[in-house]
Amino acid sequence: MPPARVNRLLTTLGAACLVAALVHAEEQQPVITGKLFNYDAATSQTVVTGDARLVYGDTVLTADEIRYHTATHIVAAKGTFVLTSGQRRLVADEGTYDLATKGLQVLNLRVGEFPIYVSGDTVEGTLDELVFTDATVFFRENAGYTPSIHARRLTYARGRIVRAEGLRVGLLGGHFISFPHFEQALDADFVSYISARVGYLGNLGVLAELGFHLPVAEGVKLGANIGLYSARGIMAGPAGRYHRANDGGSVDGFFRSGYINDYGDRRTGVLGAPVPRDRAYFAWEHRQQVGEHFTLNGQFNYWSDSEILRDFDHKRFDRFQQPDSFLEAVYTGGNYSLSAFARVHPNSYHRVQERLPEVRFDLLPTALTLGIYQRLSASAAVLQTDAFENDPELRTNRLDAYFGLERPIAPTPWFSFTPVAGGHVTHYTDAIGGRDTYTRTLGEVGFDARLLTSGTFDFKNKIWKIDGLRHLVEPRLSYRYAPKADDGRAFIPAIDRRAFSTYLQPLSIGDSRNLDDFDSLNTLRLQLGNTLQTRDHTYGSRNLATLNFAADYRFDRPTGQRALSDIYSEFTLTPAPWLRLGVFHRVNPHTPGAQEINTALELVDQEWWSLRLTTHYLRNNHKEYYLECRQRLTEVWDVIGLWRYDARNRRFNEQSYGLWQRLGQTWAVKYEVSWFNGPRRESSFALNIEVELLKF
């Protein structure tokens, strides 16, 4: 290589090394800017004032004055000390920061990310872990009504309170609940539930209620519900909630309870017996998922008398009028499920079919040869019902199995015909009617036929976002024949009996749950389905409307029952996400007039208003109109109203008028006045002020 080219190469390499060294040296030194620069010889510090700013990697420090010691890499700053590193931002009055160790020592520090903020008089540590003295943790907003935490000494690390000493909980105006030891992730609710209610009810008098949950361990919060009633006394009981989740599954649950020595007018229960003075309730719910295959769900409800929830929480009673207690474990495989189900009856004022327990295996339809599918269900149960009014106590051990076969035949895409056959065997160890045991063997045959046709229409409407229409028409015809299904009635303890329902029940004996109360079966079911769809701009299609009809024709029937059943129809209209209309109609073809009509209309604007109108009509029994609406007036105030009108008796059974108020981002307050009418145990007048914690 010529000497000139060698010299040029060496020069280039030397320049590159010099640039790399300069860049490396620059990366190791902070960049400091400001209006005035001075050097303090006594402390060997560079002093910058006036919009002082220090940048070191992804760390930025601003203050009124910055002092930097080159030898120790320690920065001292005062006057609006703001340190930003990555997504973390700290604000203080003054302090020091070690660029090498990232150590901090500051006064009056504020740090946090919405909705959690932490402040302290003196703070030391690193950006990953800070130790506060006289620390305050508040949520969402710095206001006197905001829930907060105060501690003499608090260690905060990566969004979690690791340790806290002398911790108290309350509002920014004062802290009144103490904890000796505390640990809490700040991205989770601290107090998951706080509610308060004051008001007046005629049957309870002047009332004040308080409920709260506080953390005692990771994922576990315990608290209490307390109620003071001038006409009844004091009701109190523990309450709690738990939640854990990881890759292996999740567990959720809660419990609540209450006890009162009720000195008021307790009257009588549903069976006519006097309600006792000592009254209590306990409610527990549990939901658990373990892996992909196992679930455990249950609830337990104990009421000392039939009226305790109705007297002290009538709104919950309206939704839950008979307590239920059960526990169910289910393991699901690829095409089967194995379950254990137990139902107990800790209360004595209504009848329950207890299972102590029932173990059940279900095989989903599985393909065999020649296009045949099989299904299987088998169970073993210990059944019991207590004596209730005129019904005697019944108890039996029952073994039950159903096996079915079906062969779908689909000669065209629009038509299918499926013959079905099945056998049902049930054995009772404690029979009645003079028999010790009894075994019932049943068989059923039948078919399911389905026809599907459709038509499309090039119709568009921008207002309703309709992009073409498709009308699906689906007639279905099903038949089941099991002439001996009512055999053995005289020997079977009727524990699993049919429940009252105005809706069409399952046709096959393999799908029915009233195993101890079958009727002979020789029934043809006709169904007609109509669905109107349009294209969905995100994916696939969406339903605009459905109209379905169904009726049974019984060739064999019990005495007093007609061959043609009631005719059932259902209609839904969902042209937009904010509008839904549903109608259920049942008519007896042998009697003029409808037997039952239920309607529901929902109009919802997620931001400003909602309206729900329902009607319930049951011939010779019930005719009611229900209207509930809510209108947001401002960002703070909502107005709400509820009316329940009994058209048969021409009276308003319930009227309720209220206001919702939001206090900042933390609390919601409801002011409500209500009037009630009709034969009822509850008061005819109610005045409520309810306070609810939105999130803490």
C-alpha positions in Angstrom: 0.0 0.0 0.0 1.4 3.5 -0.9 2.7 5.5 2.1 0.2 8.3 1.4 -2.8 6.0 1.6 -1.4 4.6 4.9 -1.0 8.0 6.4 -4.6 9.0 5.4 -6.0 5.8 6.9 -4.2 6.3 10.2 -5.4 9.9 10.3 -9.0 8.8 9.8 -8.8 6.1 12.5 -7.3 8.6 14.9 -10.0 11.2 14.3 -12.7 8.5 14.8 -11.2 7.4 18.1 -11.0 11.1 19.2 -14.7 11.7 18.3 -15.8 8.5 20.1 -13.8 9.5 23.2 -15.4 13.0 23.2 -18.9 11.5 22.8 -18.2 9.1 25.6 -16.9 11.8 27.8 -20.0 14.0 27.0 -22.3 11.1 27.8 -20.8 10.8 31.3 -21.3 14.5 32.1 -24.6 16.3 32.7 -25.7 19.2 30.5 -26.5 22.2 32.6 -28.3 25.3 31.2 -29.5 28.5 32.8 -29.4 32.3 32.7 -26.5 32.9 35.2 -23.4 30.7 35.8 -21.1 31.0 38.8 -18.4 28.9 40.4 -18.3 28.6 44.2 -14.6 27.9 45.0 -15.3 27.2 48.6 -17.6 24.2 47.8 -16.2 23.4 44.3 -19.7 23.7 42.9 -21.0 25.1 39.7 -24.0 27.3 40.5 -26.7 28.0 37.9 -29.7 30.3 38.5 -32.6 31.5 36.4 -34.5 28.7 34.6 -31.8 26.3 35.8 -31.9 22.9 34.0 -29.8 19.7 34.3 -30.1 16.9 31.8 -28.4 13.5 32.5 -29.5 10.7 30.2 -33.3 10.4 30.6 -33.2 12.3 33.9 -34.1 16.0 33.8 -33.9 18.3 36.9 -35.3 21.9 36.9 -35.2 24.4 39.8 -34.7 28.0 40.6 -31.1 27.2 41.6 -28.9 24.2 40.8 -25.5 23.5 42.4 -23.4 20.7 40.8 -20.3 19.2 42.3 -18.2 17.7 39.5 -16.1 15.4 41.7 -19.0 13.8 43.6 -21.7 14.0 40.9 -24.2 15.4 43.5 -26.7 18.0 42.5 -28.3 20.3 45.1 -31.4 22.3 44.0 -33.9 24.5 45.6 -36.9 26.5 44.6 -39.5 24.4 42.7 -37.4 21.3 42.6 -38.8 19.1 39.7 -37.1 15.8 38.9 -38.3 13.8 35.9 -36.9 10.3 35.1 -38.8 8.3 32.4 -42.5 8.4 33.4 -41.8 9.3 37.0 -42.0 12.9 38.1 -41.2 14.3 41.6 -41.9 17.8 42.8 -40.4 19.2 46.0 -39.2 22.5 47.6 -35.5 21.6 47.7 -33.2 18.6 47.9 -30.1 16.7 46.6 -29.8 14.1 43.9 -26.8 11.8 43.4 -26.3 11.2 39.6 -24.1 8.2 40.3 -26.2 6.3 42.9 -29.6 8.0 42.0 -30.0 8.7 45.7 -32.5 11.4 46.8 -32.8 13.6 49.9 -35.6 16.2 49.5 -38.0 18.3 51.5 -41.8 18.5 51.0 -41.9 16.0 48.1 -45.0 15.3 46.0 -45.0 12.2 43.7 -47.6 10.0 42.0 -49.6 9.1 39.0 -53.3 9.6 38.6 -55.3 8.8 40.6 -52.8 8.3 43.5 -50.5 11.0 45.0 -48.0 10.8 47.9 -46.5 13.7 49.8 -44.1 13.9 52.7 -42.2 16.4 54.8 -38.8 14.7 54.3 -38.0 12.0 51.8 -34.9 9.9 51.1 -34.1 6.9 48.9 -34.1 6.3 45.2 -36.6 6.7 42.4 -37.4 3.0 42.8 -37.9 3.2 46.6 -38.7 6.3 48.6 -39.0 6.6 52.4 -41.4 9.4 53.5 -41.8 10.9 57.0 -45.1 12.5 57.9 -46.5 11.1 54.6 -50.0 11.7 53.2 -51.5 9.6 50.4 -54.6 11.1 48.7 -56.7 10.0 45.8 -57.7 11.9 42.6 -57.9 15.4 44.0 -56.6 17.6 46.8 -59.8 18.4 48.6 -61.0 18.3 52.2 -63.6 15.6 51.4 -61.0 13.3 49.6 -60.2 10.0 51.4 -56.6 9.8 52.4 -53.9 8.0 54.3 -51.4 9.5 56.8 -48.3 7.8 58.3 -45.4 8.8 60.5 -43.1 6.8 58.2 -44.0 5.2 54.8 -41.9 3.3 52.3 -43.2 3.6 48.7 -41.8 1.4 46.0 -43.0 1.1 42.4 -46.7 1.9 43.1 -46.9 0.0 46.3 -46.9 0.9 50.0 -44.3 -1.6 51.2 -44.2 -0.6 54.9 -46.1 2.0 56.9 -45.8 2.9 60.6 -48.4 4.9 62.6 -50.8 4.7 59.7 -54.3 6.3 59.9 -57.1 6.6 57.4 -59.7 9.3 57.0 -60.2 12.5 55.0 -57.7 15.2 54.2 -59.4 17.1 57.0 -58.7 14.5 59.6 -57.6 10.8 60.0 -59.4 8.6 62.5 -58.9 4.8 61.7 -55.5 3.4 62.7 -53.5 0.3 61.4 -50.5 -1.1 63.2 -49.2 -2.6 60.0 -50.1 -1.9 56.4 -49.2 -2.9 52.8 -51.2 -1.9 49.7 -50.8 -1.6 46.0 -51.8 1.9 45.0 -53.2 0.8 41.6 -55.8 -1.2 43.5 -58.8 0.1 45.5 -57.8 0.8 49.1 -61.3 1.0 50.5 -63.3 -1.0 47.9 -66.7 0.0 49.4 -68.0 2.8 51.6 -71.7 3.7 51.7 -73.7 5.8 54.1 -77.4 6.4 54.3 -79.6 8.6 56.4 -83.3 9.0 56.1 -86.7 8.0 57.3 -89.0 4.9 56.8 -92.3 4.5 58.5 -91.6 1.0 59.6 -88.0 1.7 60.7 -88.2 5.3 61.9 -85.2 7.7 61.5 -82.3 5.7 60.2 -78.5 5.9 59.7 -76.5 3.2 57.9 -72.8 2.8 57.3 -70.9 0.1 55.4 -67.2 -0.1 54.7 -64.4 -2.6 53.7 -60.7 -2.1 54.6 -57.6 -4.2 53.6 -56.2 -6.8 56.0 -54.2 -8.8 53.6 -53.4 -8.9 49.9 -56.7 -9.2 48.1 -58.7 -9.4 51.3 -60.8 -6.6 52.7 -62.9 -6.8 55.9 -65.3 -4.4 57.4 -68.8 -4.1 58.8 -72.4 -3.0 58.1 -74.0 -0.9 60.8 -77.5 0.5 60.9 -79.3 2.6 63.6 -83.1 2.6 63.4 -85.1 4.7 65.9 -88.1 2.3 65.7 -86.2 -1.0 65.8 -82.7 -0.7 67.4 -79.2 -1.3 66.1 -78.2 -3.8 63.5 -74.6 -4.7 63.0 -72.5 -7.4 61.5 -69.1 -8.1 59.8 -68.7 -7.9 56.0 -65.9 -8.5 53.6 -64.7 -9.1 50.1 -61.8 -11.0 48.6 -60.2 -11.2 45.1 -57.1 -12.9 43.8 -56.1 -13.5 40.2 -53.0 -15.0 38.5 -52.2 -17.1 35.5 -53.6 -20.2 37.2 -57.1 -18.7 37.8 -59.0 -16.4 40.0 -61.2 -16.3 43.1 -63.8 -13.7 44.0 -66.3 -13.5 46.8 -68.0 -11.5 49.5 -70.0 -11.9 52.6 -72.3 -9.6 54.6 -74.3 -10.1 57.8 -76.4 -8.4 60.4 -77.9 -9.0 63.9 -80.5 -6.9 65.7 -82.5 -7.2 68.9 -85.7 -5.8 67.3 -87.9 -4.0 69.8 -90.3 -2.6 67.1 -93.5 -3.9 65.6 -92.3 -7.1 63.9 -95.7 -8.5 63.0 -95.8 -12.1 61.4 -93.9 -14.0 58.8 -95.1 -15.7 55.6 -96.4 -18.7 57.6 -98.3 -16.6 60.0 -96.0 -17.1 63.0 -94.8 -14.1 65.0 -91.4 -12.7 63.9 -88.8 -13.3 66.7 -87.1 -10.4 68.5 -83.6 -11.7 67.9 -83.2 -11.4 64.1 -80.1 -12.0 61.9 -79.0 -12.8 58.4 -75.8 -14.0 56.7 -75.0 -14.0 53.0 -71.9 -15.3 51.2 -71.1 -15.7 47.5 -68.0 -17.4 46.0 -66.7 -17.7 42.4 -63.5 -19.5 41.6 -61.7 -20.6 38.4 -58.8 -23.0 38.6 -57.0 -23.4 35.3 -59.0 -23.9 32.2 -61.2 -26.7 33.3 -62.3 -26.4 36.9 -64.8 -23.9 38.5 -66.2 -23.6 41.9 -69.3 -21.4 42.6 -71.6 -21.2 45.6 -73.6 -19.0 47.9 -75.1 -19.4 51.4 -78.0 -17.4 52.7 -79.3 -17.7 56.3 -82.3 -15.6 57.4 -83.6 -15.9 60.9 -87.1 -15.1 59.6 -88.8 -14.6 56.2 -89.1 -10.8 56.6 -85.7 -9.6 57.8 -84.4 -8.5 54.3 -87.9 -7.2 53.5 -87.9 -5.0 56.6 -84.4 -3.6 56.5 -83.4 -3.7 52.8 -86.6 -3.9 50.7 -84.7 -3.0 47.4 -82.6 -6.1 47.7 -85.6 -8.1 48.7 -87.4 -7.1 45.5 -84.7 -8.9 43.5 -84.1 -11.8 45.9 -87.2 -13.0 47.7 -86.3 -16.6 48.6 -82.8 -17.3 49.9 -80.8 -20.0 48.2 -77.7 -21.9 49.4 -75.6 -24.1 47.1 -72.1 -25.1 46.2 -71.2 -26.5 42.7 -67.8 -27.8 41.5 -67.5 -28.5 37.7 -64.7 -30.0 35.8 -65.0 -29.6 32.0 -63.1 -31.7 29.5 -63.1 -31.6 25.7 -66.6 -32.9 25.3 -67.8 -33.8 28.8 -68.4 -32.3 32.2 -68.2 -33.8 35.7 -70.0 -31.9 38.5 -70.8 -32.1 42.2 -73.7 -30.0 43.3 -75.0 -29.5 46.9 -78.1 -27.5 47.9 -78.9 -27.1 51.6 -81.8 -25.4 53.3 -80.8 -23.5 56.5 -84.3 -21.8 56.6 -87.7 -23.2 57.4 -90.3 -20.9 55.9 -90.3 -22.1 52.3 -89.8 -25.4 50.5 -86.5 -26.4 48.9 -85.4 -29.4 46.9 -82.1 -30.2 48.8 -79.3 -32.1 47.2 -76.9 -33.6 49.7 -75.2 -33.8 47.2 -75.7 -34.7 43.5 -72.8 -36.0 41.4 -73.4 -35.7 37.6 -71.6 -36.7 34.4 -72.7 -35.1 31.1 -71.3 -36.3 27.7 -71.9 -33.7 25.0 -73.1 -34.9 21.6 -70.2 -37.0 20.2 -69.8 -38.5 16.8 -70.0 -42.3 16.3 -69.9 -44.1 13.0 -72.3 -43.7 10.1 -73.0 -40.0 11.1 -74.7 -41.0 14.4 -74.2 -38.8 17.5 -74.5 -39.9 21.1 -75.3 -38.0 24.3 -75.2 -39.2 27.8 -76.1 -37.9 31.3 -75.9 -39.8 34.5 -76.3 -38.7 38.1 -76.4 -39.9 41.7 -78.2 -37.8 44.2 -79.4 -37.7 47.8 -82.6 -35.7 47.7 -84.7 -34.3 50.5 -87.5 -31.8 51.2 -88.6 -30.9 54.7 -92.3 -31.0 55.7 -93.9 -27.7 54.6 -97.5 -26.8 55.3 -99.6 -29.8 54.1 -96.7 -31.5 52.3 -94.9 -34.3 54.2 -91.1 -34.7 54.5 -89.6 -36.6 51.6 -86.1 -38.2 51.3 -84.6 -40.6 48.8 -81.4 -41.7 47.0 -81.8 -41.5 43.3 -79.7 -42.9 40.5 -80.6 -41.6 37.0 -79.2 -42.0 33.5 -80.3 -40.9 30.0 -78.7 -42.0 26.8 -79.7 -40.6 23.4 -78.8 -41.1 19.8 -79.5 -38.9 16.8 -78.6 -39.0 13.1 -78.7 -35.7 11.2 -79.7 -36.0 7.6 -79.0 -32.9 5.5 -79.7 -33.5 1.8 -79.4 -29.8 1.1 -77.8 -26.8 2.9 -81.3 -25.4 3.6 -83.0 -28.5 5.0 -82.1 -31.0 7.8 -84.0 -33.9 9.4 -82.7 -35.5 12.6 -84.3 -38.7 14.0 -83.7 -39.0 17.7 -84.1 -41.9 20.2 -83.3 -42.1 23.9 -83.7 -44.2 27.0 -84.1 -43.0 30.6 -83.6 -45.2 33.7 -84.3 -43.9 37.2 -83.9 -45.8 40.5 -85.3 -44.7 43.9 -84.1 -46.3 47.1 -86.9 -44.8 49.3 -90.1 -45.2 47.3 -93.6 -44.4 48.6 -97.0 -46.1 48.1 -96.0 -49.3 49.9 -92.8 -49.8 47.9 -89.3 -49.9 49.4 -87.5 -49.2 46.1 -88.7 -48.4 42.6 -87.1 -48.4 39.2 -88.6 -46.6 36.2 -87.5 -47.3 32.7 -88.6 -44.9 29.9 -88.0 -44.6 26.2 -88.6 -41.8 23.8 -88.4 -41.4 20.0 -88.9 -38.4 17.8 -87.3 -36.1 15.3 -86.2 -32.5 14.8 -86.7 -31.0 11.3 -85.3 -27.6 10.3 -85.8 -25.5 7.1 -83.7 -22.4 6.4 -84.4 -19.9 3.7 -83.4 -16.3 3.2 -83.9 -13.3 1.0 -81.7 -10.2 0.5 -82.7 -6.6 -0.3 -80.5 -3.7 -1.4 -81.8 -1.2 1.1 -79.6 1.5 2.7 -80.2 4.0 5.4 -77.5 6.3 6.8 -79.4 7.3 9.9 -79.8 3.7 11.2 -76.5 2.6 9.6 -78.3 0.0 7.5 -76.2 -1.4 4.6 -78.4 -4.0 2.9 -81.0 -6.3 4.5 -81.1 -10.1 4.9 -84.3 -11.8 6.0 -83.8 -15.3 7.5 -86.8 -17.6 7.9 -86.4 -20.8 9.9 -89.3 -23.1 10.5 -88.7 -26.0 13.0 -90.7 -29.0 13.7 -90.0 -31.3 16.6 -91.8 -34.4 17.9 -91.3 -36.5 21.0 -93.1 -39.7 21.9 -92.7 -41.2 25.4 -96.1 -42.7 26.3 -95.0 -44.2 29.6 -93.3 -41.1 31.0 -96.0 -40.8 33.8 -95.5 -44.4 35.0 -94.8 -44.9 38.7 -96.3 -41.7 40.0 -97.8 -43.6 42.9 -94.3 -44.8 44.0 -92.0 -41.9 43.2 -91.3 -39.3 45.9 -92.0 -36.1 44.0 -89.1 -34.0 45.0 -87.9 -32.6 41.7 -91.3 -31.3 40.6 -92.2 -28.9 37.8 -92.0 -25.3 38.8 -94.5 -22.7 37.9 -93.6 -21.0 34.7 -95.5 -19.3 31.9 -92.8 -20.0 29.3 -92.5 -23.0 27.0 -90.6 -25.8 28.7 -88.1 -28.3 27.2 -89.7 -31.0 25.1 -87.4 -34.0 25.5 -87.4 -36.0 28.8 -83.6 -35.9 28.4 -83.6 -32.1 28.9 -86.3 -31.8 31.6 -85.3 -31.3 35.3 -88.6 -32.3 36.8 -87.5 -35.9 36.8 -90.0 -37.0 39.5 -93.0 -35.4 37.9 -93.3 -36.4 34.2 -96.4 -36.5 32.1 -96.9 -38.9 29.2 -95.4 -37.4 26.1 -96.9 -37.5 22.6 -96.2 -33.9 21.5 -95.5 -32.1 18.3 -93.8 -28.6 18.6 -93.9 -26.1 15.8 -91.5 -23.1 15.8 -91.1 -20.3 13.3 -88.1 -18.0 13.5 -87.6 -14.7 11.6 -84.4 -12.6 11.7 -83.7 -9.4 9.9 -80.0 -8.5 9.6 -77.7 -5.9 8.1 -74.0 -5.7 7.4 -71.9 -4.7 10.4 -69.2 -2.2 9.4 -66.7 -3.8 11.9 -67.3 -7.5 11.3 -70.0 -9.8 10.0 -73.7 -8.8 10.4 -75.9 -7.5 13.2 -79.5 -8.3 14.0 -82.0 -5.5 13.5 -85.2 -7.4 14.5 -86.4 -11.0 15.4 -89.9 -12.4 15.5 -90.4 -16.0 16.8 -93.5 -18.2 17.3 -93.9 -21.5 19.0 -96.7 -23.8 20.1 -97.3 -27.5 21.1 -99.9 -29.9 19.9 -100.5 -32.7 22.4 -101.9 -35.9 21.0 -102.0 -37.4 24.5 -102.7 -35.1 27.4 -103.8 -35.2 31.1 -107.4 -34.6 32.0 -108.4 -31.0 31.7 -105.6 -30.1 29.3 -106.4 -29.1 25.7 -104.6 -30.5 22.6 -103.3 -27.2 21.4 -101.1 -25.3 23.9 -100.8 -21.6 24.3 -99.2 -19.9 21.3 -96.0 -18.1 22.3 -94.4 -15.2 20.4 -91.3 -13.1 21.0 -90.3 -9.9 19.2 -87.1 -7.9 19.5 -86.1 -4.7 17.8 -82.4 -3.4 18.0 -81.8 -1.0 15.2 -79.2 0.9 17.1 -77.0 0.4 20.3 -79.1 3.0 22.2 -82.5 1.4 21.4 -83.9 -1.9 22.3 -87.6 -3.1 22.3 -88.7 -6.6 23.4 -92.2 -8.1 23.6 -93.3 -11.5 24.9 -96.8 -12.6 24.1 -98.8 -15.7 25.1 -102.3 -16.3 23.9 -104.7 -19.2 24.5 -106.3 -20.1 21.1 -109.4 -21.4 22.9 -110.0 -18.2 24.9 -110.4 -14.7 23.5 -107.8 -12.3 24.6 -104.1 -12.5 25.6 -103.0 -14.6 28.5 -99.7 -12.7 29.1 -97.9 -9.7 27.6 -94.5 -8.5 28.8 -92.8 -5.6 27.1 -89.5 -3.7 27.6 -88.3 -0.5 25.9 -84.8 0.8 26.6 -83.4 4.1 25.4 -79.9 4.9 26.5 -77.6 7.8 25.9 -74.4 6.8 27.7 -73.5 10.4 28.6 -76.7 12.3 29.3 -79.9 10.2 29.7 -81.6 6.8 29.9 -85.2 5.6 29.9 -86.6 2.1 30.6 -90.3 1.4 30.2 -91.7 -2.1 31.0 -95.2 -3.6 31.2 -96.4 -6.8 32.8 -99.8 -8.3 32.1 -101.0 -11.7 33.4 -104.6 -12.3 32.8 -106.8 -12.1 35.9 -103.7 -11.6 38.0 -101.4 -8.7 37.2 -101.3 -5.6 35.1 -98.4 -3.2 35.9 -96.5 -0.4 34.1 -93.0 0.5 35.2 -91.0 3.6 34.1 -87.5 4.5 35.2 -85.6 7.5 33.8 -82.4 9.4 34.4 -81.4 12.7 33.0 -78.0 14.4 33.5 -78.4 18.1 34.1 -74.8 19.1 34.5 -71.5 17.3 35.2 -72.5 17.4 38.8 -76.2 16.8 39.0 -78.5 14.1 37.7 -82.3 13.8 38.2 -83.9 10.4 38.5 -87.5 9.1 38.6 -89.3 5.8 39.1 -93.0 5.0 38.8 -94.7 1.6 39.2 -98.4 1.8 38.3 -101.0 -1.0 39.1 -103.6 -0.7 36.4 -105.9 -3.4 37.9 -106.3 -1.4 41.1 -105.7 2.0 39.6 -102.9 3.1 41.9 -99.2 3.9 42.0 -97.6 1.1 44.0 -94.4 3.1 44.0 -93.2 6.6 43.1 -89.7 7.8 43.6 -88.0 11.1 42.8 -84.3 11.8 43.4 -81.2 13.8 42.6 -77.6 12.4 42.1 -74.8 14.7 43.1 -71.1 14.1 42.4 -68.6 15.6 44.9 -65.5 15.9 42.8 -64.2 12.6 41.5 -64.6 10.7 44.8 -68.2 10.7 46.1 -71.7 10.4 44.8 -74.7 11.5 46.9 -78.3 10.5 46.2 -81.3 12.4 47.6 -84.5 10.5 47.2 -88.1 10.7 48.4 -90.5 7.8 47.7 -94.2 7.0 48.2 -95.7 3.4 48.3 -99.2 2.1 48.1 -101.1 -1.2 48.1 -101.1 -4.1 50.6 -97.4 -4.1 51.7 -95.4 -4.7 54.8 -93.1 -1.8 54.1 -93.6 1.8 54.9 -95.8 4.0 52.7 -93.2 6.9 52.8 -89.4 7.0 52.6 -86.8 9.7 52.7 -83.2 8.8 51.9 -79.9 10.5 51.6 -77.2 8.0 50.4 -73.5 8.6 50.1 -71.3 6.3 48.0 -67.6 6.2 47.6 -66.9 6.0 43.8 -63.3 4.7 44.1 -60.6 4.8 46.8 
